[in-house]
Amino acid sequence: MTDDDFLKKLQERKHRLKRRIAELNETIEIDLAFASDRSDDPRAFSFFTIEEKLQDFQELFQKILEQVDEATTLADLDRTVGRLSYVEDRLDEAESQLYNRSRRRRRRPFSLGDFFSQFSRQNGSGGASSQGEISSLAEAYKILGIEEGTGLTDVTAAFRRYAKEYHPDARGGDRSTEAELRKVVEAYQMIKQHLGE
């Protein structure tokens, strides 16, 4: 393998790993919206505790993202993927408490090769499908049903309203609106990033 081939392969794997971390962060945004909507629930204290855990997961994913950027070998990425897998399992524990469901089936030990081959199968070749569907900030505001320039508080409220409406748990397990939910999450993240949060 030439140096160029190696660098191309390393960058491709980094890109896919970053996309996975972004997906997990999208999940956390949805979970946070779900938890905050349950503040009047008799178990409200446990929801606040879970909210804190979810915010900790966001920080951990940010640190893992930094490790991905710093990786210079495939072995570095293997170690980082192992950390990601561990944190993802802990996230599943928190989500099982939040949604009052049993944990998902425990996965076999994580393999970087399996991860990337599965990711490639799910997302085609990784080209255009790995890019977002929203092309502009104006479109992001439109998806959330708010005017451009709206403050973060109102943006977050709109996001939570749509996340609650489209989330499968709020729809009795119906997953037919997942595409809309992904767009809402992407719009929220784009606006949030633009506003500098």
N, C-alpha and C positions, 0 to 999 in steps of 0.2 A: 504494500500500500504506500503510495507516495505521500509526501507531506500535504499536498493539496487535497488528496482524497481523504486523508485523516482529518484535516481541518474542516472539510466539508461535512464529513460524518459527525464530527464533534459538534459543529454548529447546528446541524439538523437535530441531533438528540437534545441539545440544549433548548432549541426552539420548542420541541414537543414537550419537554419537561416543564418549561415555562407556561405552556398552554394548559397543562394539567393543573398546575398551581393556580392559574387564573380561574379554571373551572371550580376548583375547591373554594376559592375566595367567593365566587358567585354563589355557591351553596351556602356559605357562611352568611352572606348578605340576606339570603332568603330566610335562613334560620333566625337571624337577628330580628327580622321583620315579624316573623311568626311569634317569637318570644315576647317582643314588645307589645304585640297585640293581645297578649294574654295577661296583661298587668292586673286585670280585675278578677282573674281566676283565683280560686282558693289556694292554689299552689303557687301564687305569685312570687313568693320568696325564692322558690326553686328556679323559676324562670329568670330572676335577676342573677342568680348564681350561674346559671347556664350562659346567660348573656356575657358575663365576665369571662367565662371559659372560652366562648366563641371569639371574643376579642383577643384573648391570649393566643388562640390558634392563628388568627390573622397575623399577629406579630411573628409567630414561629414560621409561618409560610413565607413571610417577608425575609427572614433570616435564611431560610432554605433557598429562596430565590437569589439572594446574594451569593450563596455558596455555588449555585449553578453558574452564575456569571464568572466566578473565580476559578471554576474547574478548568484544568488544562489537559487532563487525561481522561480516558474512559473509566479508569479506576476511580478517579475523583467523582465522576457522575454516578458510578455504582454505589459508592458510599452515600452520596446525597440522596439517591433514590431510596436507599434503605431507611434513611431518616424520614423522608417524606412518607413512606409506607407506614412507619411507626406512628407518626403524627396523624396520618389519615385514619388509622385504627382508633386512636384516642378520640378523634372527631366523631367517628361512628358511635362511640360510647355516649358522647354528649348528645348527639342527635337522637339516640334511642331513648334517652331520658326526656328530651324535649317533646318528641312526638309520641311518647308513651308506647313504644314498640320494642320488640326484641331486637337485639343486635343482628346485623347482617351476618351471613355465614362467614366464618373466619376463612380468609384466603390462605392458600399455601404460601410458603416463603416467596418473597418477591424476587423476580428476575428481571433485570433491565431489558434483556432481549424480548421476553414475553410482553413486557409493558409496551415497548415500541411497536412490536408486531401487532398487538391488539389495537393499539391506538391507530396504526395505519389502516387496519381493516375497518375500524369504525369511522374514520374520517377520510377515506380515500387515500390519495397520495400525500395529503398534508399540504397541498398548495392553497388554492383559494378557499377551501373549507376551513382552514385554520385561521382565516381572517374573519373579523366581525362582519355582521350583516349591516350595521348602521354606518352610513358613510359621512354623516355630518352632525354637528351639534344641534342644528335646527331640527333634524330628523329625530334626534334623541329626545328633545323637548316635546316634539309632537307625539311620540310614542307614549310618553308619560302624561299626555293630555294637559300640559301646562305651557305657559308663555315663555319665550326665550327671556333670559335674564332673571327668572324666578330664583329666589334665595334657596339655600341648601335645606332649610327646614321644610319648606313647601315641597321641594323636590323629593326629600326623604318621605314625607307623608304620602305623596302620590305613588312613589315606589312601593311603599308598604301596602297601600290599598290594592294596587295591581298584583303584587306578590301574593297577597292573601287570596285574591280572587282566582288567580291562575294556579296556585300551588295544589298538587295532587292530594295532599292531606286535607285541604279545605274542600275538595271536590269528591270526597269519598273514595279516593284512590284513582279517580279518572285522570289519566295522563295525557289526554287529548290536547291540552293547552300548554304543553311543555315548550313548544316553539315560541309561543307568545311570552311565556315566562322568561325564556332565555333572552328575548329581545328587550324585555323590561329591565332585566338585570344588566344587560350590556348598555342600555341607555342610561341607567342610573350611574354605572361606573364611569361612563364617558363624561357625564355632567359633573360628577363628583371630582373626577380628575381635573376637569377644566376649572372648577371653582377652587382647586388647590387644597382639597381636604385630604 
